[in-house]
Amino acid sequence: MKSYNIALIKGDGIGPEIIDEAIKVMDAVAACEDIEFNYQEARSANKQFQNS
């Protein structure tokens, strides 16, 4: 089984709800193709600025 690391940056030009739906699609593909996606969420520069 192949494994892929995927960085997720929610809210950096793409709304968080789009990323959530994209994860569902990626997981469906992974199930069909015998691959694995490892997701790592990163904070966007915009989020870091807002939280400081």
N, CA, C and O of each residue as an XYZ file, in Angstrom:
208
protein
N       0.849     -1.173      0.000
C       0.000      0.000      0.000
C       0.896      1.238      0.000
O       1.807      1.365      0.818
N       0.621      2.132     -0.921
C       1.343      3.400     -0.961
C       0.716      4.356      0.037
O      -0.489      4.322      0.283
N       1.547      5.201      0.600
C       1.099      6.190      1.570
C       1.587      7.570      1.144
O       2.725      7.726      0.701
N       0.724      8.557      1.280
C       1.047      9.927      0.893
C       0.768     10.872      2.050
O      -0.254     10.754      2.726
N       1.669     11.798      2.271
C       1.480     12.828      3.282
C       0.904     14.061      2.595
O       1.446     14.548      1.603
N      -0.205     14.557      3.140
C      -0.913     15.689      2.558
C      -1.003     16.804      3.595
O      -1.488     16.588      4.705
N      -0.534     17.998      3.231
C      -0.663     19.155      4.115
C      -1.991     19.846      3.828
O      -2.336     20.093      2.672
N      -2.720     20.151      4.873
C      -3.996     20.854      4.754
C      -3.832     22.251      5.338
O      -3.403     22.409      6.481
N      -4.173     23.256      4.548
C      -4.114     24.634      5.022
C      -5.500     25.231      4.813
O      -5.810     25.773      3.752
N      -6.309     25.121      5.833
C      -7.692     25.598      5.753
C      -7.727     27.115      5.874
O      -7.037     27.696      6.712
N      -8.527     27.744      5.040
C      -8.744     29.171      5.149
C      -7.647     30.033      4.543
O      -7.561     31.218      4.862
N      -6.821     29.482      3.692
C      -5.783     30.261      3.038
C      -6.137     30.413      1.555
O      -5.405     29.970      0.669
N      -7.277     31.050      1.321
C      -7.757     31.224     -0.043
C      -8.842     30.224     -0.407
O      -9.594     30.430     -1.359
N      -8.919     29.143      0.357
C      -9.963     28.137      0.167
C     -10.647     27.974      1.516
O      -9.978     27.790      2.532
N     -11.964     28.038      1.535
C     -12.692     27.927      2.793
C     -12.516     26.566      3.451
O     -12.356     25.552      2.771
N     -12.547     26.553      4.774
C     -12.397     25.289      5.511
C     -13.408     24.229      5.095
O     -13.099     23.037      5.106
N     -14.624     24.659      4.724
C     -15.645     23.682      4.329
C     -15.267     22.984      3.028
O     -15.670     21.841      2.810
N     -14.510     23.638      2.164
C     -14.062     23.015      0.919
C     -13.028     21.933      1.224
O     -13.062     20.846      0.647
N     -12.124     22.239      2.123
C     -11.098     21.254      2.511
C     -11.765     20.029      3.139
O     -11.381     18.897      2.843
N     -12.752     20.245      3.995
C     -13.446     19.119      4.636
C     -14.086     18.193      3.604
O     -14.027     16.971      3.739
N     -14.694     18.775      2.581
C     -15.313     17.961      1.525
C     -14.243     17.276      0.667
O     -14.429     16.139      0.233
N     -13.146     17.953      0.429
C     -12.055     17.363     -0.354
C     -11.471     16.148      0.362
O     -11.089     15.173     -0.285
N     -11.400     16.198      1.676
C     -10.907     15.052      2.456
C     -11.824     13.849      2.246
O     -11.347     12.721      2.120
N     -13.119     14.079      2.210
C     -14.061     12.974      1.967
C     -13.804     12.334      0.604
O     -13.834     11.111      0.469
N     -13.555     13.164     -0.394
C     -13.269     12.649     -1.736
C     -11.958     11.870     -1.731
O     -11.879     10.774     -2.286
N     -10.934     12.436     -1.107
C      -9.625     11.764     -1.052
C      -9.734     10.416     -0.337
O      -9.123      9.436     -0.764
N     -10.500     10.364      0.733
C     -10.672      9.101      1.466
C     -11.411      8.063      0.623
O     -11.097      6.875      0.699
N     -12.380      8.488     -0.171
C     -13.091      7.567     -1.061
C     -12.136      7.021     -2.124
O     -12.165      5.829     -2.432
N     -11.306      7.874     -2.674
C     -10.310      7.432     -3.661
C      -9.339      6.455     -3.020
O      -9.001      5.428     -3.610
N      -8.892      6.775     -1.817
C      -7.936      5.905     -1.117
C      -8.511      4.505     -0.908
O      -7.804      3.510     -1.064
N      -9.782      4.432     -0.558
C     -10.420      3.136     -0.322
C     -10.493      2.308     -1.606
O     -10.351      1.086     -1.567
N     -10.711      2.964     -2.725
C     -10.825      2.263     -4.009
C      -9.474      1.858     -4.585
O      -9.379      0.854     -5.291
N      -8.457      2.608     -4.299
C      -7.158      2.415     -4.945
C      -6.101      1.790     -4.043
O      -4.945      1.677     -4.448
N      -6.466      1.384     -2.837
C      -5.535      0.763     -1.893
C      -4.323      1.658     -1.625
O      -3.174      1.219     -1.685
N      -4.616      2.916     -1.329
C      -3.585      3.859     -0.922
C      -4.030      4.513      0.382
O      -5.183      4.390      0.796
N      -3.112      5.194      1.006
C      -3.405      5.850      2.281
C      -2.941      7.295      2.218
O      -1.851      7.590      1.729
N      -3.779      8.189      2.717
C      -3.416      9.591      2.830
C      -3.270      9.930      4.307
O      -4.164      9.655      5.107
N      -2.150     10.522      4.658
C      -1.912     11.003      6.017
C      -2.022     12.513      5.986
O      -1.229     13.191      5.333
N      -3.008     13.035      6.693
C      -3.272     14.462      6.662
C      -2.594     15.158      7.837
O      -2.645     14.680      8.970
N      -1.971     16.271      7.556
C      -1.372     17.107      8.591
C      -1.892     18.523      8.393
O      -1.643     19.138      7.356
N      -2.605     19.038      9.373
C      -3.165     20.379      9.235
C      -2.127     21.420      9.656
O      -1.518     21.319     10.721
N      -1.946     22.412      8.803
C      -1.048     23.526      9.080
C      -1.879     24.794      9.183
O      -2.940     24.901      8.568
N      -1.408     25.730      9.944
C      -2.109     27.000     10.084
C      -1.694     27.925      8.953
O      -0.520     28.013      8.592
N      -2.675     28.604      8.409
C      -2.370     29.569      7.351
C      -1.747     30.810      7.974
O      -1.911     31.059      9.168
N      -1.044     31.576      7.177
C      -0.458     32.822      7.661
C      -1.551     33.758      8.168
O      -1.361     34.476      9.149
N      -2.684     33.742      7.496
C      -3.809     34.578      7.900
C      -4.289     34.197      9.298
O      -4.537     35.075     10.125
N      -4.422     32.911      9.568
C      -4.865     32.446     10.888
C      -3.850     32.811     11.956
O      -4.231     33.234     13.047
N      -2.579     32.658     11.667
C      -1.553     32.986     12.646
C      -1.594     34.472     12.982
O      -1.435     34.850     14.144
N      -1.803     35.312     11.984
C      -1.884     36.745     12.202
C      -3.102     37.099     13.052
O      -3.008     37.923     13.962
N      -4.246     36.476     12.756
C      -5.470     36.762     13.499
C      -5.372     36.331     14.959
O      -5.971     36.957     15.834
N      -4.624     35.273     15.223
C      -4.526     34.735     16.584
C      -3.405     35.371     17.399
O      -3.207     35.004     18.557
N      -2.680     36.300     16.828
C      -1.583     36.911     17.592
C      -1.996     38.234     18.200
O      -1.194     38.881     18.873
